[in-house]
C-alpha cells in the first residue's frame, strides 16, 4: 500500500452535514433544450464581452456570439442553433437582483453545430501561446464558482516557475455534487485536461485534492491514471484524499493542506510555485484542446428538500432556471427558498426567471428546515467564536466593526480582501450577525471608490494633458509670431541701409556737380 502523503491542516473550519447522498446516487441526466437561451455578456470576472452578432442573425451551436474585449475577459458562444431575437437588459442571477445586457437566442430545435477549429491531439508539440489562445477562444472560466478567465490564470510567463499543479476536487460545500459525478463518469477527461495543463505550465507534478466522502470518484481517478501510465511517460499525478472539513476546497486552504506552502496575504498561488484549477475547468480545457469545443454547457446540481427529483443535470449555458427546475421534476410543497450555490457561500434568488451561467454549479431548493427563518441580529458579544473557525486566520469581529462603521481603510488593514466569504464566522455567531454580508458590502464600496478614484484620476490626467496641449499651442503661436516679426524687422533694416547709400551717392554727385559749376564759373571769369 502506498504511503499516505503528509498533510498540513489549516486553521479553523467546520464539520458540517454534507447532504451529498440526496443528489449523487444517480448518473448525470441531460435535459431538453429550452425555447429560449439567455446569455449575459458578463459571466466572468473582468470586462464584459462585446456582441459580434445582431438581432435577427441566425447562429449555430458553438458559434462565437460575444468577443472578449480585454485581457481579463471571456468570450461567449451559442449553446445551440437558432436566431438572435434580442440584445438588451434582462434579469441575471445576482444578489442585487438587477439586470444586465444579455443576448437572447430563440432555439430552432436542430441543435446543429457550427464549424469548429481543428482538434489539437498533438498538443505537446504546440506552442504554449497557441494552447492559451485555444483556451481563451473557448471562453473557459473557473467552474468552481470564481469564474476567473482560465487563459489568464495559466499564463505564467514572467512569474516564478510553477512546479506543482493542484486540482481542486474537494467540493467541500454541503449539497453540491456536480464535481463528484463528473469525476466518476469522465475521469479520463479529467486526466487528459491535467496532462494538457501540466505541459502548458511546465509543472513537475500534479496533486488532486479530494475529500474522503467521495471514494467512488477517487477510485475512478486512480483507474484513469493507471490507464494513462501505460501509454504516457509524463509527469506524476497523485490523488490525495483529505479529511472532510469545510472549507478545504478554498484555494489557499487546499494548497496549504496538500503542500504545506502558505500563499501570502494579497498574493497568488504562483508566488509559491503552485497553480490551482477546479476539476470541471480541467475537463473544459480537454474539450477545447482535444475536441475543439467551446464552453457551452456544464453539470449543475439541483437538490434540496424543495426539489422533487434531486440530481445532477447536464445543461446548456443560458437555460432559464425555472425551465431547469421543471426538468428536475419541479418544486415540492416543502420549498422555502431557492439558493444559487450552496448553503454557505450561495445567495438567495428573488426569482427563478433568470438564466444559468458558467459559474452556476448548484441550485438548492431549500425547505424550511434547511433554511430556517433568520434570527434578528443582536449586538456582538465578543465571544471570539468567529476567529476560532476562520480558515484565513482573520479577526472577523474587527472586520465587522470597521465595515459597519464604513471605516474601509481600517478594514483593509485587517486584511479584508483575504476573506474568502466562506461563511464559517456567520454560521457560528451566537448573535446571528450576517458577517459575510458586511464584508461583501465593504468590498463592494471599496471597489466602487477605487473605480471613482480611477475615473477621477483619468479626468485629471485628461485635463492636465489638455492644459499642456493648449500651452504648447500658445507657445508655438508666439514663436511663429516672433519669427515673423524678426523677419519683418530684418527686411526693414536692409531697406533703410539702401536708402542711406542712395542718399550718400546723390549727395556726392551734388558735391561733384557743384564743384564743376564752381570751376566753370572761375574759368569764365578768367
Secondary structure, DSSP 4 states (H G I P E B T S, - for coil): -PPPPP--PPS--B------TTTSSS--EE-PPPSEEEEES--SSSBPPEE-S-TT-EE-BT-EEEE--SSSB--EE-SS-EEEEEEEEEE-S-TT--EEEEEEEEE-S--PBPPPPPP-TTGGGS-HHHHHHHHHHTT-B-TTTT--BHHHHT--TTSPPP-EEEEE----STT--HHHHHHHH-HHHHHHHHHHHHHHHT-SEEEEEEETT-HHHHHHHHHHHHHHHTT----EEEEEEE---BTTTSHHHHHHHHH-PPPPTT--GGGGTEEEEEHHHHHHHHHHHHH---S-EEEEEEESTTBSS-EEEEEETTBBHHHHHHHTT-B-TTEEEEEES-TTT-EE-S-S-SB--TT--EEEEEETTTSPPPPPP-------HHHHH-TT---HHHHHHHHHTT-HHHHHHTTGGG-----HHHHH-TT---HHHHHHHHHHHHHHHHHHHHHHHHHHHHHHHHHHHHHHHHHHHHHHHHHHHHHHHHHHHHHHHHHHHHHHHHHHHHHHHHHHHHHHHHHHH-
